[in-house]
Amino acid sequence: MRKLIGPLLGILFISCQAIWGWTAQEELQLLVLSEMEERIAGRMAFYTLERKLTERGFMVTTDPQIAAIGQAIARYSDRVHLHYAFYVIEGSLEPQALALPGGYVLISRSIIDAVCQTDDDVAFILGHEIAHAALRHYADYKLRDEQQVAYLKQLIQQQNFVAEEEQPKYSEELHNILFPYIMKLRQIKEIEADQFGALYALRAGYRFSGSTQVLRRLRRLYGEDFQLEQDLFVPDKPSNLSTHPTLSERIEQLELFRIKAIEVSKLFPQGRDALDQGNYQEASLIFESILSLFPQSRTARIGLGVAYHLQYWDSSEGDQFLLAYPGALELENIQLLRGRPDWMMLQRAIAEYQQVLAVEPGNKYAANNLGVAFAELRQGKEAETILREALRVDARDFILFNLALVLYRKYQETPQPAMKEEVVKLLRQYLQFAPSDQVAVQYLQTLEQDERP
């Protein structure tokens, strides 16, 4: 997947190594684990950690909902073939989240209860830990000397051949050597893991706002310098923690990432223009960049297919067929990048609209906007009532579209043929006013292709 990022999406990522680099001046020896060695090291570290947690009265369990979110995100990571496994630490414990070599991810129930209000929030935490594993943060180490490198290799390679009663001792020794390095690597790579973790979650269909919401809640509850890695996990915690970014710095970098991602999502019209102008390779790069953000985007994938198809036509005699491609990126993908909702502003807007309607009940603009506000609050019944009354007073184009959208959402929850027919009718009426509105066309096409009874 990483190769798809290309020059356009590459600007989204900031090199953490340059910002949070190693400060030690001593000569270090590089240890590069193969994927098999990484998995063995991860298994050894996990068993040791599980034993230590059990000894302290905690339980390491599996949660099907957490595992499902984790696996959904892992499918969009840079190493999808790792055997990712997700565990929950139960018990009275400060918020924790940790990844181990080979794709082991542990998250405490306390962090879920403290800062996770939606699946989007959980998705960011899991995505962050998946990123540490997927980007090999815990597979490449700079160790103290060649002797330590050789000894660690020996521990890993002999793990499958030692007696069962000896395995805990070997795992403990590996744990004691690796964990200080893992924690230092984690500090250096936090911002990179934030950005790629948010990207993986976004690719899987989770809202980007979950990332900054989680970090803001952690900052509010535990302070600016709170770190998820605690003494519980680390035998000898590194004394120099200056390399660890603050929560505010991490939030700032995520917001910059979101702004750049929005810029990429807005490239779709340029991709269409490139197709129209015969710049098929440029169009391919644009659609590939969009797909690196939204691999589930059908419109971007069709655009990429058309770019390839037209390059084929350039290389052949070609026939007199016509290719078709959509006019806009799906709304649901663009909405995933929206920032944190400011509900107070929406409530203030509602108060202003209601004030107008109290004086002039038939004001179509206030009624329309009030209906939209209630729809955004997911108060569909109130939104439908207001918009139907506004439509009765004045059948304006914007009221037709907004009522159609409210009923479309209702139809998605409880499919009824009569409701589908009404939405189709409203959209067709609206398109008489605005025939070039590709969003309305897309909704209409989706409904017409819906074969539910």
VOPAGU-2260 file (C-alpha; in pm, 1 decimal, decimal comma):
REM VOPAGU-2260
SITE   aa  ch    i         X         Y         Z
SITE  MET   A    0       0,0       0,0       0,0
SITE  ARG   A    1     281,7     237,3      86,8
SITE  LYS   A    2     399,7     265,1    -270,1
SITE  LEU   A    3      65,1     422,3    -364,2
SITE  ILE   A    4     129,1     728,8    -151,5
SITE  GLY   A    5     339,1     888,8    -421,7
SITE  PRO   A    6     455,6    1248,6    -440,8
SITE  LEU   A    7     116,5    1401,6    -363,7
SITE  LEU   A    8      44,5    1213,5     -42,7
SITE  GLY   A    9     409,9    1199,5      58,3
SITE  ILE   A   10     390,6    1561,0     175,4
SITE  LEU   A   11     148,7    1455,0     448,3
SITE  PHE   A   12     408,0    1281,6     659,7
SITE  ILE   A   13     668,3    1447,5     877,5
SITE  SER   A   14     996,5    1275,5     950,0
SITE  CYS   A   15     990,4    1211,9    1321,9
SITE  GLN   A   16    1353,4    1104,1    1313,6
SITE  ALA   A   17    1455,7    1458,2    1224,7
SITE  ILE   A   18    1244,7    1608,7    1502,5
SITE  TRP   A   19    1275,5    1346,3    1775,0
SITE  GLY   A   20    1616,3    1199,7    1688,0
SITE  TRP   A   21    1854,5     987,3    1891,1
SITE  THR   A   22    2051,2    1197,9    2137,5
SITE  ALA   A   23    2302,6     936,5    2247,7
SITE  GLN   A   24    2650,0     965,8    2098,9
SITE  GLU   A   25    2770,7     611,8    2176,9
SITE  GLU   A   26    2847,1     361,3    1902,5
SITE  LEU   A   27    2545,5     131,2    1863,1
SITE  GLN   A   28    2510,7    -200,5    1683,3
SITE  LEU   A   29    2219,6    -249,9    1442,7
SITE  LEU   A   30    1997,8    -556,2    1481,6
SITE  VAL   A   31    1753,9    -616,7    1194,6
SITE  LEU   A   32    1502,8    -893,3    1263,2
SITE  SER   A   33    1357,9   -1099,5     982,3
SITE  GLU   A   34     980,6   -1124,5     985,0
SITE  MET   A   35     997,6   -1474,8    1133,9
SITE  GLU   A   36    1239,6   -1356,5    1404,4
SITE  GLU   A   37    1014,3   -1058,4    1470,8
SITE  ARG   A   38     714,4   -1286,6    1524,6
SITE  ILE   A   39     910,6   -1513,2    1759,9
SITE  ALA   A   40    1040,3   -1212,4    1955,0
SITE  GLY   A   41     687,1   -1073,8    1977,1
SITE  ARG   A   42     548,8   -1404,1    2102,8
SITE  MET   A   43     821,4   -1429,0    2367,5
SITE  ALA   A   44     765,1   -1069,8    2478,6
SITE  PHE   A   45     388,5   -1120,4    2490,5
SITE  TYR   A   46     408,2   -1431,9    2708,5
SITE  THR   A   47     642,8   -1257,8    2951,6
SITE  LEU   A   48     423,3    -949,3    2966,1
SITE  GLU   A   49     108,9   -1158,1    3013,6
SITE  ARG   A   50     274,5   -1342,3    3303,8
SITE  LYS   A   51     386,1   -1016,9    3468,6
SITE  LEU   A   52      37,8    -870,1    3436,4
SITE  THR   A   53    -122,3   -1183,8    3581,4
SITE  GLU   A   54     119,0   -1176,4    3875,2
SITE  ARG   A   55       4,4    -820,2    3948,6
SITE  GLY   A   56    -361,8    -918,1    3948,6
SITE  PHE   A   57    -459,8    -813,2    3596,5
SITE  MET   A   58    -617,6   -1025,3    3323,9
SITE  VAL   A   59    -528,7   -1029,1    2954,5
SITE  THR   A   60    -842,9   -1110,4    2756,7
SITE  THR   A   61    -980,6   -1087,3    2404,6
SITE  ASP   A   62   -1276,1    -865,8    2313,6
SITE  PRO   A   63   -1449,7    -952,5    1982,4
SITE  GLN   A   64   -1549,9    -590,8    1916,9
SITE  ILE   A   65   -1198,1    -457,0    1975,3
SITE  ALA   A   66   -1047,8    -738,3    1766,7
SITE  ALA   A   67   -1291,1    -669,0    1479,7
SITE  ILE   A   68   -1196,4    -299,3    1469,7
SITE  GLY   A   69    -826,8    -387,5    1487,4
SITE  GLN   A   70    -844,0    -644,1    1207,7
SITE  ALA   A   71   -1042,6    -403,9     987,3
SITE  ILE   A   72    -768,0    -142,5    1025,4
SITE  ALA   A   73    -480,3    -389,9     990,3
SITE  ARG   A   74    -608,1    -482,2     642,6
SITE  TYR   A   75    -514,7    -129,6     530,7
SITE  SER   A   76    -172,4    -116,6     698,4
SITE  ASP   A   77     165,9    -133,8     527,2
SITE  ARG   A   78     219,7    -496,2     634,5
SITE  VAL   A   79    -116,7    -665,5     605,1
SITE  HIS   A   80      33,1   -1016,1     629,5
SITE  LEU   A   81     153,9    -980,0     990,2
SITE  HIS   A   82     -45,4   -1200,9    1226,2
SITE  TYR   A   83    -200,0    -911,1    1418,9
SITE  ALA   A   84    -354,7   -1007,4    1751,9
SITE  PHE   A   85    -548,8    -774,8    1982,0
SITE  TYR   A   86    -580,3    -808,4    2359,3
SITE  VAL   A   87    -749,4    -610,8    2636,7
SITE  ILE   A   88    -595,1    -569,2    2983,6
SITE  GLU   A   89    -869,4    -588,8    3245,7
SITE  GLY   A   90    -827,2    -442,0    3593,3
SITE  SER   A   91    -760,2    -118,2    3780,7
SITE  LEU   A   92    -476,1      15,0    3569,7
SITE  GLU   A   93    -373,3     353,9    3434,4
SITE  PRO   A   94    -459,3     390,3    3063,8
SITE  GLN   A   95    -225,2     178,3    2855,9
SITE  ALA   A   96    -175,6      88,0    2491,5
SITE  LEU   A   97     123,7     -97,5    2356,4
SITE  ALA   A   98     240,5    -284,9    2048,9
SITE  LEU   A   99     497,4    -563,5    2049,0
SITE  PRO   A  100     708,1    -698,7    1762,2
SITE  GLY   A  101     515,6    -910,5    1515,0
SITE  GLY   A  102     177,2    -740,2    1548,8
SITE  TYR   A  103      75,6    -802,5    1911,5
SITE  VAL   A  104    -138,3    -510,7    2035,0
SITE  LEU   A  105    -251,6    -460,2    2395,5
SITE  ILE   A  106    -496,3    -194,4    2511,5
SITE  SER   A  107    -627,0    -146,5    2865,0
SITE  ARG   A  108    -996,0    -140,1    2947,6
SITE  SER   A  109    -921,0     177,3    3143,8
SITE  ILE   A  110    -823,1     375,5    2833,3
SITE  ILE   A  111   -1134,3     255,0    2650,2
SITE  ASP   A  112   -1354,4     366,6    2940,3
SITE  ALA   A  113   -1168,8     695,9    2994,3
SITE  VAL   A  114   -1132,0     842,1    2644,2
SITE  CYS   A  115   -1318,3     626,2    2389,7
SITE  GLN   A  116   -1676,7     732,3    2323,1
SITE  THR   A  117   -1707,6     589,9    1970,9
SITE  ASP   A  118   -1551,2     322,5    1750,6
SITE  ASP   A  119   -1362,2     606,3    1576,2
SITE  ASP   A  120   -1176,4     674,3    1901,9
SITE  VAL   A  121   -1088,9     307,6    1952,6
SITE  ALA   A  122    -981,7     288,2    1588,0
SITE  PHE   A  123    -721,1     561,0    1632,4
SITE  ILE   A  124    -562,4     397,1    1937,3
SITE  LEU   A  125    -547,7      59,4    1763,5
SITE  GLY   A  126    -431,3     221,3    1438,3
SITE  HIS   A  127    -148,6     396,1    1624,0
SITE  GLU   A  128     -26,4      66,6    1770,9
SITE  ILE   A  129     -70,0    -115,3    1438,3
SITE  ALA   A  130     146,7     154,3    1277,0
SITE  HIS   A  131     431,4      85,2    1520,6
SITE  ALA   A  132     429,4    -278,6    1407,1
SITE  ALA   A  133     353,8    -218,3    1038,9
SITE  LEU   A  134     635,9      35,4    1000,0
SITE  ARG   A  135     890,1    -199,8    1166,2
SITE  HIS   A  136     948,8      35,1    1458,4
SITE  TYR   A  137    1004,3    -272,4    1677,2
SITE  ALA   A  138    1187,2    -488,7    1424,0
SITE  ASP   A  139    1504,8    -281,1    1381,3
SITE  TYR   A  140    1712,7    -203,3    1691,5
SITE  LYS   A  141    2033,1     -19,9    1775,0
SITE  LEU   A  142    2175,6    -225,5    2061,9
SITE  ARG   A  143    2467,0    -165,9    2296,2
SITE  ASP   A  144    2730,5    -389,1    2134,3
SITE  GLU   A  145    2786,8    -687,9    1907,0
SITE  GLN   A  146    2775,7    -925,1    2202,9
SITE  GLN   A  147    2423,6    -811,4    2293,3
SITE  VAL   A  148    2313,5    -845,1    1929,5
SITE  ALA   A  149    2451,6   -1199,8    1908,5
SITE  TYR   A  150    2294,5   -1299,7    2240,4
SITE  LEU   A  151    1952,4   -1166,5    2140,9
SITE  LYS   A  152    1969,6   -1351,9    1808,8
SITE  GLN   A  153    2055,4   -1669,4    1999,2
SITE  LEU   A  154    1757,9   -1625,8    2234,7
SITE  ILE   A  155    1520,6   -1592,9    1939,3
SITE  GLN   A  156    1666,4   -1872,7    1729,2
SITE  GLN   A  157    1674,3   -2124,5    2015,8
SITE  GLN   A  158    1323,3   -2050,0    2140,8
SITE  ASN   A  159    1163,9   -2341,1    1954,6
SITE  PHE   A  160    1428,6   -2589,4    2070,5
SITE  VAL   A  161    1460,4   -2528,4    2446,1
SITE  ALA   A  162    1269,0   -2731,3    2702,7
SITE  GLU   A  163     925,3   -2597,9    2792,1
SITE  GLU   A  164    1027,2   -2522,0    3150,4
SITE  GLU   A  165    1320,2   -2312,6    3019,9
SITE  GLN   A  166    1114,8   -2097,4    2782,1
SITE  PRO   A  167     993,6   -1845,0    3044,1
SITE  LYS   A  168    1356,0   -1773,0    3139,7
SITE  TYR   A  169    1456,3   -1710,3    2776,6
SITE  SER   A  170    1149,3   -1491,3    2722,1
SITE  GLU   A  171    1225,8   -1294,1    3037,8
SITE  GLU   A  172    1582,0   -1226,4    2923,9
SITE  LEU   A  173    1462,8   -1110,1    2581,1
SITE  HIS   A  174    1200,0    -891,0    2746,2
SITE  ASN   A  175    1458,9    -725,5    2971,8
SITE  ILE   A  176    1691,3    -650,3    2679,3
SITE  LEU   A  177    1435,1    -529,5    2425,4
SITE  PHE   A  178    1183,5    -329,5    2625,8
SITE  PRO   A  179    1402,8     -26,7    2705,8
SITE  TYR   A  180    1482,4      -0,9    2334,6
SITE  ILE   A  181    1116,3     -47,5    2238,7
SITE  MET   A  182    1015,6     237,9    2467,2
SITE  LYS   A  183    1282,2     469,6    2328,7
SITE  LEU   A  184    1186,0     382,8    1971,7
SITE  ARG   A  185     823,7     444,7    2063,2
SITE  GLN   A  186     904,4     794,5    2188,6
SITE  ILE   A  187    1094,6     879,7    1872,3
SITE  LYS   A  188     825,5     743,3    1640,0
SITE  GLU   A  189     508,1     866,9    1812,9
SITE  ILE   A  190     414,1    1131,2    1556,4
SITE  GLU   A  191     479,3     896,7    1265,2
SITE  ALA   A  192     263,1     631,6    1435,8
SITE  ASP   A  193      -8,2     893,8    1496,2
SITE  GLN   A  194     -17,2     993,6    1130,3
SITE  PHE   A  195      -3,3     645,7     980,7
SITE  GLY   A  196    -240,3     510,4    1247,2
SITE  ALA   A  197    -493,8     780,9    1162,7
SITE  LEU   A  198    -441,3     703,9     792,4
SITE  TYR   A  199    -499,7     329,6     840,5
SITE  ALA   A  200    -818,1     400,9    1038,9
SITE  LEU   A  201    -934,0     647,9     772,0
SITE  ARG   A  202    -875,0     388,8     499,2
SITE  ALA   A  203   -1087,9     145,1     697,9
SITE  GLY   A  204   -1376,1     394,7     707,7
SITE  TYR   A  205   -1333,5     550,3    1054,0
SITE  ARG   A  206   -1359,7     925,5    1107,8
SITE  PHE   A  207   -1033,2    1115,2    1138,8
SITE  SER   A  208   -1169,0    1328,1    1425,0
SITE  GLY   A  209   -1132,9    1029,5    1660,8
SITE  SER   A  210    -755,2    1081,1    1663,3
SITE  THR   A  211    -749,1    1435,8    1797,1
SITE  GLN   A  212   -1044,9    1376,3    2028,4
SITE  VAL   A  213    -859,5    1093,0    2203,8
SITE  LEU   A  214    -543,5    1300,1    2250,9
SITE  ARG   A  215    -740,8    1601,8    2377,0
SITE  ARG   A  216    -921,7    1387,8    2633,8
SITE  LEU   A  217    -592,6    1236,5    2750,4
SITE  ARG   A  218    -446,5    1586,1    2786,6
SITE  ARG   A  219    -747,5    1710,4    2980,6
SITE  LEU   A  220    -754,4    1410,2    3215,4
SITE  TYR   A  221    -384,2    1341,1    3267,7
SITE  GLY   A  222    -186,8    1647,3    3158,7
SITE  GLU   A  223      31,5    1757,0    2871,2
SITE  ASP   A  224     315,1    1508,4    2922,0
SITE  PHE   A  225     108,7    1194,6    2978,6
SITE  GLN   A  226     256,6     882,9    2818,8
SITE  LEU   A  227      79,6     553,2    2766,6
SITE  GLU   A  228     392,7     348,1    2837,2
SITE  GLN   A  229     419,2     313,6    3214,9
SITE  ASP   A  230     663,2     141,4    3452,4
SITE  LEU   A  231     434,6    -161,5    3450,3
SITE  PHE   A  232     562,3    -253,2    3104,8
SITE  VAL   A  233     922,8    -142,5    3124,1
SITE  PRO   A  234    1195,9    -312,7    3331,9
SITE  ASP   A  235    1437,7     -17,4    3310,3
SITE  LYS   A  236    1253,7     287,2    3184,3
SITE  PRO   A  237    1484,5     515,6    2983,6
SITE  SER   A  238    1594,8     810,0    3192,4
SITE  ASN   A  239    1591,4    1058,7    2903,6
SITE  LEU   A  240    1229,0    1117,3    2800,0
SITE  SER   A  241    1294,2    1451,8    2631,1
SITE  THR   A  242    1246,7    1285,9    2293,3
SITE  HIS   A  243     880,0    1221,5    2366,9
SITE  PRO   A  244     648,1    1479,2    2201,2
SITE  THR   A  245     382,9    1643,4    2416,1
SITE  LEU   A  246      16,1    1574,4    2352,2
SITE  SER   A  247     -27,7    1927,6    2214,4
SITE  GLU   A  248     253,6    1870,7    1965,6
SITE  ARG   A  249      93,9    1544,2    1854,3
SITE  ILE   A  250    -247,1    1711,1    1813,2
SITE  GLU   A  251     -89,8    1991,5    1608,7
SITE  GLN   A  252      81,3    1745,9    1373,0
SITE  LEU   A  253    -242,4    1548,7    1326,8
SITE  GLU   A  254    -428,1    1867,3    1236,0
SITE  LEU   A  255    -160,8    1947,8     976,5
SITE  PHE   A  256    -201,1    1595,8     840,8
SITE  ARG   A  257    -579,8    1643,8     816,8
SITE  ILE   A  258    -540,6    1971,0     626,2
SITE  LYS   A  259    -304,9    1807,8     375,5
SITE  ALA   A  260    -535,9    1506,6     343,4
SITE  ILE   A  261    -827,5    1738,2     263,7
SITE  GLU   A  262    -614,0    1896,8      -9,1
SITE  VAL   A  263    -556,0    1551,2    -159,1
SITE  SER   A  264    -928,0    1467,7    -139,6
SITE  LYS   A  265   -1002,9    1784,3    -338,9
SITE  LEU   A  266    -785,7    1671,2    -630,6
SITE  PHE   A  267   -1066,4    1466,0    -788,1
SITE  PRO   A  268   -1177,1    1741,4   -1033,4
SITE  GLN   A  269    -813,3    1779,1   -1143,2
SITE  GLY   A  270    -805,8    1407,1   -1215,6
SITE  ARG   A  271   -1117,3    1442,5   -1430,4
SITE  ASP   A  272    -965,3    1742,2   -1610,4
SITE  ALA   A  273    -646,5    1544,9   -1674,8
SITE  LEU   A  274    -854,3    1267,4   -1833,3
SITE  ASP   A  275   -1042,6    1516,7   -2049,5
SITE  GLN   A  276    -715,9    1677,4   -2162,6
SITE  GLY   A  277    -547,0    1347,7   -2245,2
SITE  ASN   A  278    -297,0    1362,0   -1954,1
SITE  TYR   A  279    -360,2    1002,8   -1851,6
SITE  GLN   A  280     -43,8     946,3   -1646,7
SITE  GLU   A  281    -111,6    1261,1   -1444,6
SITE  ALA   A  282    -468,6    1142,1   -1390,2
SITE  SER   A  283    -336,6     804,5   -1272,8
SITE  LEU   A  284    -112,3     971,0   -1012,1
SITE  ILE   A  285    -400,0    1183,2    -884,1
SITE  PHE   A  286    -642,5     891,9    -850,4
SITE  GLU   A  287    -371,6     674,6    -689,8
SITE  SER   A  288    -310,1     948,2    -432,2
SITE  ILE   A  289    -681,6     970,9    -354,0
SITE  LEU   A  290    -699,3     591,2    -323,1
SITE  SER   A  291    -408,6     594,0     -78,3
SITE  LEU   A  292    -643,3     790,6     148,3
SITE  PHE   A  293    -970,8     624,0      50,7
SITE  PRO   A  294    -905,3     276,2     -95,0
SITE  GLN   A  295   -1279,3     208,5     -68,8
SITE  SER   A  296   -1361,8     500,2    -304,2
SITE  ARG   A  297   -1549,1     360,5    -602,0
SITE  THR   A  298   -1534,9     685,9    -798,7
SITE  ALA   A  299   -1155,9     724,7    -762,8
SITE  ARG   A  300   -1105,6     360,1    -857,6
SITE  ILE   A  301   -1323,7     404,1   -1167,8
SITE  GLY   A  302   -1121,0     714,5   -1254,1
SITE  LEU   A  303    -797,4     517,2   -1220,6
SITE  GLY   A  304    -941,7     237,8   -1433,5
SITE  VAL   A  305   -1040,2     487,0   -1703,0
SITE  ALA   A  306    -689,3     639,8   -1696,4
SITE  TYR   A  307    -538,0     294,5   -1752,6
SITE  HIS   A  308    -799,6     215,0   -2017,6
SITE  LEU   A  309    -725,9     534,3   -2209,8
SITE  GLN   A  310    -351,7     464,0   -2196,0
SITE  TYR   A  311    -433,7     127,1   -2354,1
SITE  TRP   A  312    -635,8     302,2   -2625,3
SITE  ASP   A  313    -336,6     526,3   -2695,4
SITE  SER   A  314    -127,1     215,0   -2757,1
SITE  SER   A  315    -380,3      38,8   -2983,0
SITE  GLU   A  316    -603,1     111,7   -3279,2
SITE  GLY   A  317    -901,8     140,9   -3048,5
SITE  ASP   A  318   -1272,9     114,5   -3119,5
SITE  GLN   A  319   -1546,1     375,6   -3117,4
SITE  PHE   A  320   -1670,2     297,5   -2767,0
SITE  LEU   A  321   -1739,0     555,5   -2496,9
SITE  LEU   A  322   -1602,6     529,9   -2141,7
SITE  ALA   A  323   -1795,2     684,0   -1851,8
SITE  TYR   A  324   -1670,2     812,1   -1517,3
SITE  PRO   A  325   -1830,5     986,2   -1216,9
SITE  GLY   A  326   -1818,8    1356,7   -1152,9
SITE  ALA   A  327   -1731,9    1376,1    -782,7
SITE  LEU   A  328   -1576,4    1188,6    -492,0
SITE  GLU   A  329   -1825,5    1013,9    -261,5
SITE  LEU   A  330   -1959,9    1236,2      14,4
SITE  GLU   A  331   -1910,0     970,0     280,8
SITE  ASN   A  332   -1534,4     971,7     217,8
SITE  ILE   A  333   -1497,9    1349,1     237,9
SITE  GLN   A  334   -1699,6    1351,6     560,4
SITE  LEU   A  335   -1448,5    1115,1     724,3
SITE  LEU   A  336   -1192,3    1397,4     720,1
SITE  ARG   A  337   -1407,6    1653,1     893,7
SITE  GLY   A  338   -1271,0    1795,7    1216,3
SITE  ARG   A  339   -1423,9    1785,2    1559,7
SITE  PRO   A  340   -1789,6    1901,4    1549,4
SITE  ASP   A  341   -1854,1    2228,7    1734,9
SITE  TRP   A  342   -2198,7    2143,8    1870,0
SITE  MET   A  343   -2225,6    2473,8    2057,9
SITE  MET   A  344   -2213,3    2667,0    1729,7
SITE  LEU   A  345   -2487,3    2446,2    1584,7
SITE  GLN   A  346   -2709,5    2507,4    1888,8
SITE  ARG   A  347   -2654,0    2881,4    1854,7
SITE  ALA   A  348   -2750,9    2860,6    1486,3
SITE  ILE   A  349   -3072,1    2677,4    1582,3
SITE  ALA   A  350   -3159,1    2952,0    1829,9
SITE  GLU   A  351   -3120,7    3218,6    1558,9
SITE  TYR   A  352   -3339,6    3028,6    1309,2
SITE  GLN   A  353   -3606,7    2970,0    1573,3
SITE  GLN   A  354   -3606,2    3339,4    1658,3
SITE  VAL   A  355   -3679,9    3426,7    1294,3
SITE  LEU   A  356   -3957,8    3166,0    1269,6
SITE  ALA   A  357   -4118,5    3297,6    1587,3
SITE  VAL   A  358   -4167,2    3631,0    1408,7
SITE  GLU   A  359   -4218,6    3498,9    1052,6
SITE  PRO   A  360   -4336,1    3133,5    1057,4
SITE  GLY   A  361   -4325,8    3098,9     677,5
SITE  ASN   A  362   -3964,5    3211,9     628,1
SITE  LYS   A  363   -3832,7    2946,3     389,8
SITE  TYR   A  364   -3464,6    3012,6     458,4
SITE  ALA   A  365   -3492,7    2983,5     836,0
SITE  ALA   A  366   -3717,5    2676,4     807,9
SITE  ASN   A  367   -3483,3    2503,7     563,5
SITE  ASN   A  368   -3174,2    2573,9     772,5
SITE  LEU   A  369   -3346,1    2467,0    1094,3
SITE  GLY   A  370   -3443,0    2138,0     931,4
SITE  VAL   A  371   -3081,9    2085,5     822,4
SITE  ALA   A  372   -2957,1    2157,6    1176,2
SITE  PHE   A  373   -3194,0    1902,0    1328,7
SITE  ALA   A  374   -3085,3    1648,6    1066,4
SITE  GLU   A  375   -2721,3    1710,1    1161,8
SITE  LEU   A  376   -2815,9    1644,4    1524,5
SITE  ARG   A  377   -2962,9    1313,0    1402,7
SITE  GLN   A  378   -3311,4    1431,5    1504,1
SITE  GLY   A  379   -3464,0    1299,9    1185,2
SITE  LYS   A  380   -3830,0    1320,6    1288,1
SITE  GLU   A  381   -3807,2    1691,2    1375,3
SITE  ALA   A  382   -3606,7    1763,3    1059,0
SITE  GLU   A  383   -3862,6    1585,1     840,8
SITE  THR   A  384   -4156,4    1771,9     998,1
SITE  ILE   A  385   -3994,6    2114,0     951,2
SITE  LEU   A  386   -3881,5    2047,9     594,1
SITE  ARG   A  387   -4219,4    1906,6     486,9
SITE  GLU   A  388   -4390,3    2220,3     615,6
SITE  ALA   A  389   -4131,4    2441,0     441,3
SITE  LEU   A  390   -4189,6    2250,0     116,7
SITE  ARG   A  391   -4565,2    2294,7     150,1
SITE  VAL   A  392   -4516,9    2672,3     178,7
SITE  ASP   A  393   -4257,5    2706,6     -99,9
SITE  ALA   A  394   -4118,2    2423,1    -315,6
SITE  ARG   A  395   -3765,2    2563,6    -341,8
SITE  ASP   A  396   -3480,2    2357,8    -484,0
SITE  PHE   A  397   -3275,6    2348,9    -162,3
SITE  ILE   A  398   -3576,2    2231,3      40,3
SITE  LEU   A  399   -3641,9    1951,8    -209,2
SITE  PHE   A  400   -3283,7    1828,6    -181,6
SITE  ASN   A  401   -3263,9    1849,3     198,5
SITE  LEU   A  402   -3593,2    1666,9     252,1
SITE  ALA   A  403   -3477,4    1401,5       4,8
SITE  LEU   A  404   -3154,8    1357,1     203,1
SITE  VAL   A  405   -3339,1    1327,5     536,5
SITE  LEU   A  406   -3573,5    1065,0     389,9
SITE  TYR   A  407   -3279,6     888,0     221,2
SITE  ARG   A  408   -3116,0     840,1     563,8
SITE  LYS   A  409   -3446,0     715,4     702,6
SITE  TYR   A  410   -3477,7     472,0     412,2
SITE  GLN   A  411   -3128,7     334,6     479,6
SITE  GLU   A  412   -3234,8     249,0     836,0
SITE  THR   A  413   -3583,5     114,7     755,6
SITE  PRO   A  414   -3620,2      36,1     382,4
SITE  GLN   A  415   -3976,1      90,1     259,0
SITE  PRO   A  416   -4073,2     100,6    -111,5
SITE  ALA   A  417   -4300,7     402,9     -66,2
SITE  MET   A  418   -4021,7     600,8     100,1
SITE  LYS   A  419   -3778,2     510,6    -176,3
SITE  GLU   A  420   -4028,2     630,0    -437,7
SITE  GLU   A  421   -4072,2     960,4    -254,8
SITE  VAL   A  422   -3695,6    1020,1    -232,4
SITE  VAL   A  423   -3655,7     945,3    -604,5
SITE  LYS   A  424   -3941,1    1183,8    -685,1
SITE  LEU   A  425   -3790,5    1463,1    -471,9
SITE  LEU   A  426   -3445,5    1420,3    -626,3
SITE  ARG   A  427   -3587,4    1430,8    -978,7
SITE  GLN   A  428   -3780,1    1747,8    -894,2
SITE  TYR   A  429   -3462,5    1900,5    -750,8
SITE  LEU   A  430   -3259,9    1808,2   -1060,9
SITE  GLN   A  431   -3506,1    2004,5   -1273,5
SITE  PHE   A  432   -3371,5    2312,2   -1089,8
SITE  ALA   A  433   -3006,1    2196,4   -1073,7
SITE  PRO   A  434   -2942,5    1934,7   -1345,6
SITE  SER   A  435   -2562,2    1954,1   -1307,2
SITE  ASP   A  436   -2556,0    1870,3    -933,8
SITE  GLN   A  437   -2347,8    1551,0    -935,6
SITE  VAL   A  438   -2415,4    1479,6    -567,6
SITE  ALA   A  439   -2789,7    1457,6    -631,4
SITE  VAL   A  440   -2726,3    1249,9    -943,9
SITE  GLN   A  441   -2515,7    1010,5    -738,4
SITE  TYR   A  442   -2786,7     967,3    -474,5
SITE  LEU   A  443   -3046,0     909,4    -746,8
SITE  GLN   A  444   -2831,2     648,0    -921,3
SITE  THR   A  445   -2770,8     469,1    -591,1
SITE  LEU   A  446   -3143,8     448,7    -524,4
SITE  GLU   A  447   -3227,0     336,0    -877,0
SITE  GLN   A  448   -2972,9      53,8    -844,7
SITE  ASP   A  449   -3103,3     -47,3    -501,1
SITE  GLU   A  450   -3289,2    -375,3    -551,7
SITE  ARG   A  451   -3423,5    -411,2    -198,8
SITE  PRO   A  452   -3798,0    -482,6    -197,7
